[in-house]
Amino acid sequence: MTLDDLARTIAERKNSDPESSWTAKLLSKGPEKCAEKFGEEAVEAIIEAVKGDKDRLTSEAADVLYHLLVMLASRDVTLAEVLEELARRQGTSGLAEKAARG
């Protein structure tokens, strides 16, 4: 499964019955809840990165990517839009790009 496949599945589940889909249930709780879940998963991934447990970090990283895409969907931001932003930044020094954002 690619991130595109996952993003497409999340978009399809957006209008599903919250009783039959975890994604639909999470999205039905609103962007704030989606952001909260993303934050929780990010913290869990950080903990596993610090511990050095590769298998657990891999699992938590998958959760982070899923919850990031759900959070984006909750605000109608597509993966394509994020990828376009990354493409726009390509070839720009990370330090210069960060300085340009202020």
C-alpha positions as CSV (number, residue, x, y, z in Angstrom):
1,M,0.0,0.0,0.0
2,T,1.3,3.4,-0.9
3,L,0.5,6.7,0.8
4,D,-1.6,7.6,-2.2
5,D,-3.7,4.4,-1.6
6,L,-4.0,5.2,2.1
7,A,-5.0,8.8,1.4
8,R,-7.6,7.6,-1.2
9,T,-9.1,5.1,1.3
10,I,-9.3,7.8,4.0
11,A,-11.1,10.2,1.5
12,E,-13.5,7.4,0.6
13,R,-14.3,6.7,4.2
14,K,-14.9,10.4,5.0
15,N,-18.6,9.9,4.2
16,S,-19.0,6.4,5.6
17,D,-21.0,5.3,8.6
18,P,-19.0,6.1,11.7
19,E,-20.3,2.8,13.2
20,S,-18.6,0.8,10.5
21,S,-15.3,2.6,10.0
22,W,-12.7,3.8,12.5
23,T,-11.6,6.5,10.0
24,A,-15.2,7.8,9.6
25,K,-15.7,7.7,13.4
26,L,-12.5,9.7,13.9
27,L,-13.3,12.2,11.2
28,S,-16.9,12.6,12.6
29,K,-15.3,13.9,15.8
30,G,-13.8,16.9,14.0
31,P,-10.4,18.3,13.2
32,E,-9.5,18.9,16.8
33,K,-9.9,15.2,17.7
34,C,-8.0,14.2,14.6
35,A,-5.1,16.6,15.5
36,E,-5.1,15.2,19.1
37,K,-4.8,11.6,17.8
38,F,-2.0,12.6,15.4
39,G,-0.2,14.3,18.3
40,E,-0.6,11.2,20.5
41,E,0.8,8.9,17.8
42,A,3.7,11.3,17.1
43,V,4.7,11.3,20.8
44,E,4.5,7.5,20.8
45,A,6.8,7.4,17.8
46,I,9.3,9.7,19.5
47,I,9.4,7.5,22.5
48,E,10.2,4.4,20.4
49,A,12.8,6.4,18.5
50,V,14.5,7.3,21.8
51,K,14.3,3.7,23.0
52,G,15.8,2.4,19.8
53,D,13.2,-0.3,19.3
54,K,13.1,-0.5,15.5
55,D,10.0,-2.8,15.2
56,R,8.0,-0.6,17.6
57,L,9.2,2.6,15.8
58,T,8.1,1.1,12.5
59,S,4.7,0.4,13.9
60,E,4.3,3.8,15.5
61,A,5.5,5.5,12.3
62,A,2.8,3.8,10.3
63,D,0.3,5.1,12.9
64,V,1.7,8.6,12.5
65,L,1.4,8.5,8.8
66,Y,-2.2,7.3,9.0
67,H,-3.2,9.9,11.6
68,L,-1.4,12.6,9.7
69,L,-3.5,11.8,6.6
70,V,-6.7,11.7,8.6
71,M,-5.9,15.1,10.2
72,L,-5.2,16.5,6.8
73,A,-8.5,15.1,5.4
74,S,-10.4,16.6,8.4
75,R,-9.3,20.0,7.0
76,D,-9.7,19.1,3.3
77,V,-5.9,19.2,2.7
78,T,-4.9,16.5,0.2
79,L,-1.7,14.5,0.1
80,A,-1.2,15.9,-3.4
81,E,-1.2,19.4,-2.0
82,V,1.4,18.4,0.6
83,L,3.5,16.7,-2.1
84,E,3.2,19.8,-4.3
85,E,4.5,21.9,-1.4
86,L,7.5,19.5,-0.9
87,A,8.2,19.7,-4.6
88,R,8.2,23.5,-4.5
89,R,10.8,23.4,-1.7
90,Q,13.0,20.9,-3.5
91,G,16.4,22.4,-4.4
92,T,16.0,25.0,-1.7
93,S,18.3,24.9,1.2
94,G,16.4,23.8,4.3
95,L,18.0,26.7,6.2
96,A,17.1,29.2,3.5
97,E,13.5,27.9,3.3
98,K,13.1,28.1,7.1
99,A,14.5,31.6,7.2
100,A,12.1,32.7,4.4
101,R,9.1,31.6,6.5
102,G,10.4,33.8,9.3
